Amino acid sequence: WHCTRVMDIMERQMPADGLFPLYYNQEVGAWASDEVSFGAMGDSFYEYLLKQWLFTGKQEARYWHMYNATLAGLMHHLVVRT
């Protein structure tokens, strides 16, 4: 139940580019930084979006949409053609 409430908040406050900051201030209900990481401290969250979708038998579409938005943000900000 509590995990679902957390994901409700994350979904409502999902950044436009799909990349979630590392820190959230639950007292004020807002992101506490702009720092994003696909490495230390950040990678597990993105992995769990996909795992939650799979765990729900691919029925909970919001996890799939959040994961895809994250991948789009990753591709936009971090992948560069040379």
N, C-alpha and C positions, 0 to 999 in steps of 0.2 A: 504494500500500500504506500509506504513512504517513498519507495523508489519511483513509483508511478507519479507521485506528486512532484518529485524532483524533475522528472522528465517533462511533466506538464510545464513547469517553469522554464526549463531549458528550451523547449519548443516555442513557447510564447516569446522568449527573448533571444531567439536565434539571430545572430548577426546576419546581415544581408549577404555577406560573402560565404556564409556557412562555416566560418572558422571561429571556434569558441575560444575566448580568452581563458587563461589558466585559473584566474581567481574570480570568485563570486562572493559578494558581500550579502549574506542572507538577511542581515539586519535592515539594510536599506533596499534590498531587492534589486540590485544592479551589479553589473560587472565591475570588479575592483581594479582592473587593469586592461590594457590593450594587448598584453603579451600573449602570443599564441605559440604553441610548440607541437610539432609532430614527433618530438623526441622525448627527453626526460620530462615527466610530470604531465604530458599531454596525450601521448600516444594511446594510453589505455582507454581513455574516453572514446576516441574514434573507433577503436577496435570493438568496444562494447556496443556501439550503435549497430554494427553489423551482427554481432553475436546475439543481441536482443531480438533483432528481426528474425534470425534463424531459430532462436529458442522459442519464439511464439509461433513456430510453424509457418513463417512467412505471412502471417495474418495481420500483424500490427504494422500497417503501412507507414506510420509516422517515423519509425526507426529507419526504414529504407529511404524515405524522403530526406531525413536529416543526414544520413550517411552519404547519399548522392549529392546533396548540397555541399557537404564537406569536401567531397572529391572534386567538385566543380571549383570550389575556392582554392583548393590545393593546386589544381591545374592552372588556374588563372594567375595565382601569385608566385608559385614556386617553379613552375616548369617553363623554361625559356628555350626557344629554338635559336640555334646559331648557324 
